[in-house]
Amino acid sequence: MSYRSGRPDLPPPVRYARNGGLSIAYQVLDGPGPDLVFVPGFVTHLDLAWEEPFLARFLRGLAGFSRLIWFDRRGTGLSDPTPAGLTLDDAIEDVRVVLRAAGSGPAVLFGVAVGAAICTAYALRHPADVRSLVLWAGHARLLRAPGYPAGWSAEFLAGVLAGIDADWAQGAGVATMNPSLAGDERYRAWFVRNARAAASPAQARELFALCAASDFRDDLAGISVPTLAVQRADDPWLSAEHSRYVAARIPEAELVVLPGADHWPWIGDADAVLAEIEAFLTGVRRGRRDRPAWGPEALTRREREVAALAVQGLSAAQIGARLHISERTAESHIAGAYRKLGVGSRVELVRRATEWGL
């Protein structure tokens, strides 16, 4: 059963692609647009991802204008562990076998940070498989070098790796990378559980080692597909200068620097990120009159009324009496609002009510 033909509040089924002796776990969300392969930057766990409302809403938002494909890299999440260390060739091959297993033709590749490096390498290696590129916090290399001042210092990288060894998945760095999450204990608790289930400290270090070993400065001019380089202006983890460098050297690149300081695209103003990607892929920028599938603008007038009363603490029965509808109808509207907003509880709805204008 496809995602679109089943209940939209449930995650899609996990499938497996064979890569030699390894099984790579992936999911497909059937949407109305081109195939889009999402390659996140950090370790992932396909099951636990859907328990985080921000991430789940972002994934569903992507599926609102694409057929979304994403997967757990080898050694992470539900995919098989690696018998040896992760290499860039391995990462490229995982993308290739997932594309084939999902029945995809030329696809859009959307990578975040380390994922952007993997997508860049894939486009150079297999250009016929790539329709276009979306590089979030893309970079030509991770480390600083002559002519490339935006990179990390070797000392900073050493500190990151030492932090993984000393304090793996305690969530201490989440707010540093994403300032809007400061004080959000719910997200930190999910992140800790997700990271520990997704990978070991050694596997997390392998991702940084892979990225630190990559250098695309001399290769970017060889990328022959339309490319969107996008990130936030005040990203504290990877400077926007990385994206400016990349966009200036890819022949068909467009640069978009959004306001904000959160590193992960699903944190902060995720709607702005989705709008830029959709406009790049489809040529259509949604106006206020167009109702998207997810987010506060997706709410009907009645769902917004019901959600606002729920924020005030009214029960479904009280909401029904106030609006002259049945209790069951009120419950249905509440469930619809939760689904479109990507929240799982009234506490979460209340916490974000001001942001959504409820």
C-alpha atoms as one frame of an Amber mdcrd trajectory, in Angstrom:
protein
   0.000   0.000   0.000   1.457   3.382  -0.961   1.664   6.304   1.425  -0.921
   8.316  -0.473  -3.450   5.514  -0.680  -3.232   4.674   3.010  -3.720   6.735
   6.158  -1.602   9.905   5.812  -0.922   9.994   9.566   0.968   6.680   9.378
   4.538   6.331   8.085   5.103   4.468   4.836   6.320   0.853   4.953  10.028
   0.114   5.197  11.476  -1.725   2.208  14.970  -3.099   1.583  17.345  -2.689
  -1.352  20.190  -5.169  -1.780  23.699  -3.805  -2.171  25.965  -6.804  -2.495
  25.632  -8.599   0.803  24.015  -5.645   2.576  20.375  -4.602   2.947  19.637
  -0.871   2.771  16.347   0.213   4.377  14.310   2.812   2.492  10.844   4.328
   2.299   8.808   5.832  -0.525   6.115   8.482  -0.059   4.070   8.688  -3.244
   3.515  12.316  -4.169   2.491  14.293  -7.245   5.885  15.459  -8.484   9.261
  14.157  -9.628  11.240  11.529  -7.746  13.246  13.194  -4.978  15.902  11.303
  -3.004  16.466  12.859   0.427  19.924  12.256   1.940  20.088  13.708   5.496
  23.380  14.813   6.966  23.347  12.917  10.249  22.550   9.357  11.275  18.947
   8.300  10.707  16.440   5.709  11.870  13.431   5.330   9.569  11.103   4.160
  12.319  11.994   6.753  14.954  12.065   9.657  12.495   8.272   9.653  12.296
   7.969  10.137  16.053   9.488  13.632  15.764   6.801  16.098  14.613   9.150
  18.660  13.030  10.910  16.036  10.918   7.740  14.113  10.068   6.036  17.298
   8.920   9.035  18.220   6.781   9.088  14.811   5.105   5.372  15.014   4.384
   5.886  18.514   3.061   8.446  17.229   0.568   5.995  14.521  -0.463   3.451
  17.252  -1.162   5.258  18.069  -4.411   7.464  15.031  -5.099   7.631  11.263
  -4.903   9.909  11.175  -1.878  12.505   8.440  -1.392  14.785   8.325   1.621
  16.851   5.705   3.379  19.149   4.745   6.243  22.756   4.656   5.078  24.641
   1.406   5.631  25.704   1.126   9.240  22.816   3.288  10.483  19.212   2.815
  11.506  17.476  -0.192   9.987  20.176  -0.878   7.382  22.843  -3.539   7.826
  26.068  -2.693   9.668  29.200  -2.198   7.618  31.950  -4.826   7.743  34.484
  -2.024   7.183  34.557   1.751   7.461  32.179   3.895   5.392  33.649   5.305
   2.174  32.304   7.836  -0.294  32.063   5.050  -2.883  29.866   3.090  -0.454
  27.615   6.092   0.122  27.235   6.687  -3.624  26.436   3.026  -4.230  23.752
   3.048  -1.516  21.996   5.909  -3.315  22.237   4.034  -6.611  20.734   0.757
  -5.350  17.901   2.564  -3.561  17.064   4.459  -6.753  16.927   1.196  -8.666
  14.890  -0.609  -6.008  12.378   2.252  -5.887  11.931   2.086  -9.652  13.192
   5.618 -10.121  14.433   7.169 -13.328  16.476  10.379 -13.230  15.754  11.886
  -9.819  16.245  15.061  -7.863  18.896  14.564  -5.179  18.411  16.606  -1.995
  21.281  16.415   0.480  21.856  18.075   3.843  25.474  18.843   4.869  27.244
  15.455   4.645  24.297  14.349   2.540  24.964  17.288   0.212  28.520  16.038
  -0.268  27.187  12.575  -1.132  24.724  14.060  -3.635  27.470  16.191  -5.197
  29.667  13.129  -5.630  26.772  11.137  -7.074  26.006  13.833  -9.654  29.648
  13.791 -10.751  29.770   9.985 -10.904  26.311   9.238 -12.379  25.057  12.397
 -14.133  22.494  10.481 -16.229  20.699   9.439 -13.020  20.311  13.014 -11.770
  17.571  15.405 -12.824  18.685  18.237 -10.532  20.420  18.878  -7.206  19.278
  20.590  -4.016  22.250  21.167  -1.708  21.383  22.322   1.807  24.539  23.620
   3.507  26.504  22.223   0.590  30.238  22.679   0.619  33.243  22.078  -1.589
  35.198  20.707   1.357  34.730  20.622   5.111  38.159  21.797   6.257  39.777
  25.185   5.788  42.388  25.458   3.036  44.199  28.167   1.049  41.544  29.922
  -0.991  38.805  28.285   1.077  38.518  30.206   4.369  34.946  29.088   5.140
  36.006  25.603   6.246  36.486  24.301   9.761  39.880  24.399  11.356  41.546
  21.062  12.109  41.242  21.936  15.791  37.486  22.442  15.514  37.049  19.088
  13.787  39.166  17.425  16.490  36.898  18.962  19.115  33.786  17.661  17.349
  35.215  14.149  17.180  36.307  14.294  20.833  32.798  15.360  21.788  31.365
  12.308  20.048  33.741  10.051  21.956  33.063  11.671  25.309  29.373  12.426
  25.169  27.681  10.500  22.352  24.013  11.299  21.875  23.432  13.327  25.025
  21.864  16.072  22.958  24.198  18.747  24.266  24.969  20.170  20.826  21.439
  20.224  19.418  20.683  23.799  20.476  24.147  24.972  19.442  23.441  23.811
  15.888  19.786  24.888  16.009  19.280  27.890  18.301  15.482  27.773  18.112
  15.622  24.424  19.950  17.180  25.971  23.062  15.207  24.693  26.034  13.194
  22.209  23.979  13.568  19.127  26.157  11.095  17.152  24.086  13.243  17.440
  20.983  16.467  16.782  22.885  15.020  13.602  24.406  13.909  12.363  20.983
  17.289  13.220  19.461  19.131  11.239  22.127  16.941   8.176  21.604  17.116
   8.446  17.814  20.888   8.885  17.670  21.624   5.982  19.993  19.315   3.682
  18.063  20.637   4.886  14.698  24.390   4.454  15.154  27.305   3.982  17.491
  29.858   6.732  18.196  32.289   5.046  15.794  29.721   5.152  12.994  29.023
   8.823  13.670  32.752   9.573  13.467  32.889   7.800  10.098  30.443  10.333
   8.654  32.650  13.244   9.665  35.741  11.450   8.396  34.036  10.867   5.033
  33.129  14.537   4.753  36.554  15.750   5.886  38.236  13.612   3.234  36.107
  15.003   0.380  37.232  17.938  -1.759  35.120  18.999  -4.752  36.736  22.363
  -5.487  38.184  21.239  -8.804  35.089  19.251  -9.776  32.152  21.609  -9.266
  32.365  23.022 -12.784  31.676  19.504 -14.060  28.194  19.342 -12.534  25.852
  19.583 -15.500  22.398  19.669 -13.875  20.358  22.552 -12.447  21.346  23.051
  -8.819  19.798  24.903  -5.891  22.305  25.844  -3.177  20.316  26.864  -0.114
  20.795  27.393   3.604  20.227  29.933   6.342  22.266  33.111   6.650  23.452
  32.600  10.222  23.955  28.829  10.262  26.308  28.286  13.230  27.529  24.881
  12.011  28.407  25.461   8.354  28.828  29.054   7.224  26.686  30.264   4.329
  29.994  31.118   2.620  30.211  27.416   1.755  27.008  27.656  -0.274  28.136
  30.875  -1.929  31.366  29.198  -3.030  29.523  26.169  -4.411  26.879  28.197
  -6.244  29.512  30.415  -7.868  31.250  27.397  -9.417  28.408  25.148 -10.596
  27.352  26.375 -14.049  23.579  26.068 -13.553  23.389  26.918  -9.857  20.941
  29.168  -8.055  21.806  30.477  -4.579  19.155  31.128  -1.929  20.211  32.295
   1.543  17.232  32.320   3.899  16.993  34.291   7.133  17.537  32.312  10.314
  20.189  30.418  12.243  19.012  26.798  12.443  21.253  24.259  10.714  18.680
  21.541  10.033  16.098  22.514   7.411  13.160  20.979   9.307  13.841  23.194
  12.347  12.779  26.837  12.434  10.980  28.185   9.387  10.718  24.891   7.525
   7.864  26.233   5.391  10.256  28.710   3.754  12.647  25.855   2.935   9.881
  23.755   1.421   8.636  26.723  -0.603  12.089  27.308  -2.137  12.573  23.637
  -3.025   9.084  23.364  -4.505   9.573  26.516  -6.571  12.916  25.209  -7.838
  11.477  21.827  -8.826   8.104  22.861 -10.209   8.520  26.496 -11.210   5.482
  27.332  -9.090   5.700  29.376  -5.910   2.645  28.849  -3.755   0.699  31.949
  -2.847  -1.407  32.467   0.234  -4.518  31.352  -1.665  -3.071  27.925  -2.324
  -3.599  25.521   0.546  -0.611  23.195   1.008  -1.005  19.674   2.306   0.774
  20.349   5.595   1.309  23.244   8.012  -0.930  25.952   9.471  -2.021  27.168
   6.033  -3.387  23.679   5.320  -6.050  24.053   8.034  -9.625  24.624   6.990
 -11.533  27.429   8.696 -13.317  24.922  10.946 -10.082  23.079  11.831  -8.515
  26.393  12.807 -11.521  27.268  15.003 -11.426  23.877  16.695  -7.643  23.986
  17.195  -7.878  27.464  18.755 -10.495  26.223  21.240  -8.372  23.156  22.006
  -5.467  25.496  22.811  -7.763  27.255  25.299  -8.243  23.918  27.072 -11.738
  22.996  25.917 -12.562  19.299  25.535 -14.032  17.851  22.343 -17.480  17.852
  23.960 -17.147  21.499  25.003 -15.879  22.471  21.532 -18.830  20.702  19.960
 -21.265  22.563  22.187 -19.572  25.910  21.479 -19.626  25.438  17.704 -22.928
  23.540  17.525 -21.351  20.387  16.097 -21.221  16.857  17.471 -18.451  15.719
  19.800 -17.361  13.167  17.196 -17.125  15.880  14.528 -15.047  17.996  16.887
 -12.726  15.044  17.506 -12.399  14.545  13.747 -11.424  18.200  13.243  -8.893
  17.999  16.090  -7.322  14.888  14.533  -7.161  16.625  11.153  -5.467  19.672
  12.677  -2.934  17.492  14.508  -2.119  15.621  11.310  -1.663  18.748   9.186
   0.398  20.499  11.859   2.531  17.434  12.541   1.856  17.389  16.299   1.080
  14.410  18.461  -0.413  15.976  21.575  -2.300  18.981  22.939   0.814  20.015
  24.847   2.716  20.371  21.575  -0.223  22.224  19.996  -0.325  24.711  22.883
   3.455  25.194  22.832   3.436  26.249  19.184   0.040  27.978  19.077   1.480
  31.506  18.955   3.824  30.578  16.111   0.854  29.279  14.108  -1.486  32.162
  14.969  -3.995  30.012  16.874
